[in-house]
Amino acid sequence: MKKTNLFAVLALAATPAFLHAQTTNFSDPVGYVTTTIAASTASGVAKITPFSPVMLEAPSVVGATSGSISAVTSNTITIGSAGWTTNALSAGQAYLQLTSGNQNGLILRVVSNTADTATVDSVGLDLSTTGIAANDTFNLVVGETLLSFFGAGSATPTENVVLGGTSSQFSSRAVDFVVALDTTRQLRTYYFDTTANQWRRSGSSSDQGNIPIPPFSGLLYYRLANTPITLSQSGSVPTRPLRYIIPASGSVFLGRFFPQDGSLASYGLTNLPGWNNTSQAGVTTTLADKFVTVDSTGQVRPFYSNGTNWLRSGSSSAQNATAIPAGGAGYTIRTGSGAPQILTIPLPYTL
């Protein structure tokens, strides 16, 4: 299910235990989080758990895993004398985390690399316009894939094993499945095909096990098995703000990331320039930007803003306090246009 040096599955209820120690290449405090994907309680009815990574770990790569930036372009970051093996960072699911400067806390997925330059997924944002500069510092952190996160499924799962099955069983929603973003930021549904012995998605016969699960992102897990998935995650505790790149249109998953519960309002999404809310002329509930997550009843709901409060269809009550627990997640649905923006979420605790 989980390699010991990678992230574990996170769920709605997380119990953090902070330890004052160090891991390789990190000087931040480290700890662990024990989390559970709840079992289905009724045959054929999925239990939905949103989750995201909370801890950080350094990848095992040849070359620099921390240091200073020497140059930045629209979607590349150069590290002088980094000594990397070509494309080893992208193959190893490495992410570049800025640890100082104007974008301290921004985490970027490495899509390819040379010996000293990482090309990153900037979600269409020109990084050279963001204030990232020479001498800003960085760490490399490791991410997950569907396969490394969940492992292989089984048609007869026990605790901690994905319930897999055939494509027809997936079509009838008789197996576990996850909703995640692919590399083009399209929302997709994935399951483990026990006939092909690989992760698949609807409409594709190719192996989807390498779909990346970024450390700042998340998933919705639909559990059909009647046993839970309980795992522990260890790593470095986040000690700086988290910065996301949020596209002006389409979707992106946002994980809670920090090992502490938060709320819908704590994301600060409505502070983004161009976030459409229903107080604006011509913006209906249909056209308003939304954040989709699981509410207190276990239902997946889209939430929107009226400029003052978060609301949802079917209720006139403010939804600002809707919980986004440690290891929780949701995704945006935006209807605007223009360049992506960087969302900053302050560190919610003092270490």
HURAZI-V167461 format. One line per field, one symbol per residue. phi: phi as a letter, one per 20 degrees, with the letter a starting at -180 (. if undefined). psi: psi as a letter, one per 20 degrees, with the letter a starting at -180 (. if undefined). Layout:
phi: ???
psi: ???
//
This chain:
phi: .bffdcfefdbfdcdecedeccdgmcdffcabceccefffdbgndfeecebbfceccefecfofdbqcfdabcfbccddglfmfegmffffelecedfdanfdgofdcfedabdfccdedeelnefffeenfbgnfdbcecddccgfffdmeebfcfdgmdfedrefffffeldcfbcdbeefdmefcdcbeeffelbfccgnbdefdfeffdffddabdddedfecedcbdddqefgcbgdddedffcncbfcefmefbfccgfffmffefgnffcfeegneeffeffccdbeefenefcedcddnccecbfnbeefdgegfcfgneaabecdceboffceeddffebde
psi: gpqijrqrpqahopnqopqmaqrpjqjqqraqpprpoqqqippjoqppoqrqqhrqqqrnqpapirbqqhqpahkqppopkhkqppjhghhjlqqoppjrahkpipppppirqahjpppqojkipohijiiprqiqrrqprqarrgghgiaqrqimqapjppoaarhhhghjljrqrqprpaijkppqpqrooigilrprrpjpjqpjijpqnqijbarppooiqjqroprqpqapppjrqppqooqiqbqppoqhgqlpqarghihkhiippjopriiqpiorhhiqqqppapaijjqpqpqrqjigqprqpipiqpjhjppnrpjrraqqoqjbraqrqpppoqpjrp.
//
